[in-house]
Amino acid sequence: MGNDDSGANHSETPQTGFLSRYVFSTNHKAIGLNYLWLALFSVFLGMAMSLLMRLHLVWPGMHLPFLSSLGNSPDRYAALATLHGSLMVFLVLTAAPQAGFGNYFLPLQIGAREMAFPVLNLLAFWATVASFVGMTGAFLISPHSGITLWIVSVAIFCAASLLNALNFSVTTIDLRAQGMTLPRLPLTVWAWFINAILGMLIFSILLAACVCLFSDRLLSTHFFPPSYLLASQPGAVVTSAVSILWQRLFWFFAQAEVYIAMLPCFGLVTHLISTFSRKPVWKERLVVLALCGVGVFGFCVWGQHMFSSGMNPFSPLVFSLLASSLGLPATILLVSWLGTLWNARIQLNTAMLFTLGFISLFLSGGLSGIFLARQDLAAAAVSDDFVTGHFHLVMGVAATFAILGALFFWFPKLFGRRLNEPLGKLHFWITFAGVYCVFMPMHWLGLIAHSRISSGSPLASVAAAGSSIRTFITVAMLITVFAQGLFLINFLWSLFRGEKAEECNFWRATTLEWSVPSPPPADDFGPSDPVVYRGAYEFSVPDVAEDFVPQHFAPEQGAKARESGE
Amino acid sequence: MPGTTAIPDIELIVEDVGGGGGPTPPPGGGDDGDGDDGKRRRKESPTPRRYSTAIALGIVSILMFFMALSSAFIVLRRGSDAWVTVHLPPVLWANTAVLLASSFTLEVARRRLSLTDLPGFRKFWMVTTVLGFVFVAGQLIAWRQLVAQGIYIASNQASSFFYIFTAAHGVHLLGGVGALLYVLTRKFDNTRIALPTAAEIASYYWHFMDGLWVFLLALLYLGK
């Protein structure tokens, strides 16, 4: 966990190599890659935790090596769930698509050589690492100080995200290349930009909430008395106040994160679909509007709850549903994706498979969200299986698919090699089937439990009905987790031995990052600054020799091709 | 002080933005080819605009932070049956006057700068900085007065909000003082445009801190 951190401090010898090149480099590409490494590490750590939790659920008596040494109390389990969630949501889903890919590719795609404030960027990265260490450490110490440490870590993460968001928005506003007008921005950039603006608003509110929570815990002020939370719970639930505290706090922060994590994924998916369908994005302007819509809805829904509840994390009011508010813009995005795919000559490589997987998961997760929106959530506890299934399908797994798709897409640009396709496809199909087998039965489980509880039958019978399903889920999950080993092998092997892909434009894509060598040189664009002449998605333009026209092609280059066509 | 780990991080945005309008791009940390890279980057990107955009966005972000706290104040104030009021220490009014005066002297300094009266600019800029320190000292005195009355941060919700508001504003204001000092001490040698721009950006932030304080004071006064 803190290994890379402490290791870096130990090897602090004056040398030009590792430290200045990777650890303290202010280069946007180095920082972006660092975020991706951090996310990769966190995702495997988080997955190990979910494995522990599933095993514990199915075989509660089993002696788990890590958990039992900490005492098998309920709040340990809740803490584990919170830690799993924090790692996945904050350090994987939030950090990878926005800070990771964004730092690397946003300057490349808009034709800037660097982010607007490189030093702030570096600072934000190390603050993120610090929050990662803090969140992990929170689990290992006693619950009460653990919660305090967790809150501090979230506060640090918020501050880092604020720096990041500031950097992203200023870079997009001020550092675009000549000719890169707003309508010509790739949709990935739009998504990063809107997300950065949203982040600047939401993370400030979260930071304020963190400050209040922290002063409650440390200076014994009374902004948000937890007694208020306990009073609103049904009596039977209040078995362990601390474990509820863990869950509430996590959901309070995660609720806002949903929008932040999904927005860049929408951009990535739209971009990949257009590239691999060899077609322009259908209704591109409308998609930009929809992305703005997600941002505005995200802020209004969440922000309004914050303001009307006085930011109280223990108020039940904040647990409103994203599904209902995301409905309209999400539908527009979905229609645009399908419109782009319609009648297209789709290239079914692994990146595209993951993208299509994203759409499938998003659709099925969204459908269950409609059911959820009709339920009275106050009755179903937040840890209910139905919610868990829905949340993981629509957010966790879908976003992970978008990240994986983007990784397969950009891997040639990042490392000059490509990931192994057959292995990647195998990984995709096992994962795709696996996540459906894990999370779909969870919906079912949630419905069973809910109907039995509301009909008043004893809890034991509810538990018995679900046990076979639980075992099925756990077995499916074991398979899915081990399929991720395939990905890890593919990733590490391709990094050193993968098929070389050193041509500039490996996927025959249009955006600016494909006009430079792979991997890009330190100053990105070489001696001359890039100039942009056209929109980001000129695929299958009639009367042109190739089926795409890159953004940096001057009109003469396009016209020449057109004349030869006529 | 609560959230000391978090707030200085925001502060860094502000300091870097407020005072970072220096002539050179930020140090590259030993990147190869950073030197000539910097030259090209300057040509391609209008540096001052980048900083003013950042300060504008940063102000919005900080405003959201205080709006969130204010909304918590309003909601809790409205929902509470037994709200114990905190009588604001009278020294706050003097502090407010000092802060308003500092905004005035800041504008005078910038006027001097536009008349290329550099010594006059430095004099008034220095006065502004000193007034900033006086304000912070005055806030500390206000805290001492409350403590002398036996009102601590944990005494009641009103006092918690008073301390949190003043502390958060004070920390942000100290960031502004840092920016003022930066503009005062930094040598803006070969770039004539940079000093007025840096002064302008620092002044935006300073006036924002001024307005924010007036808002917070009104909120605390009307909400008692």
Interface residues (C-beta under 8 A of the other chain):
Chain A: T16 S20 R21 F24 S25 T26 N27 A112 R113 E114 A116 F117 P118 V119 L120 L122 L123 A127 V152 A155 I156 C158 A159 A160 L162 L163 A165 L166 S169 V170 I173 D174 L175 A177 M200 L201 F203 S204 I205 L207 A208 A209 C210 V211 C212 F214 S215 L218 L219 S220 T221 H222 F223 M306 F307 S308 S309 G310 M311 N312 A522 D523 D529
Chain B: P2 G3 T5 A6 I7 D9 I10 L12 I13 D16 G20 P25 P26 P27 G28 G29 G30 D31 D32 G33 D36 D37 R40 R41 E44 S45 P46 R49 R50 T53 A54 L57 G58 V60 S61 I62 M64 F65 F66 M67 A68 L69 S71 A72 F73 I74 V75 L76 G79 I153 A154 N156 Q157 S160 I164 A168
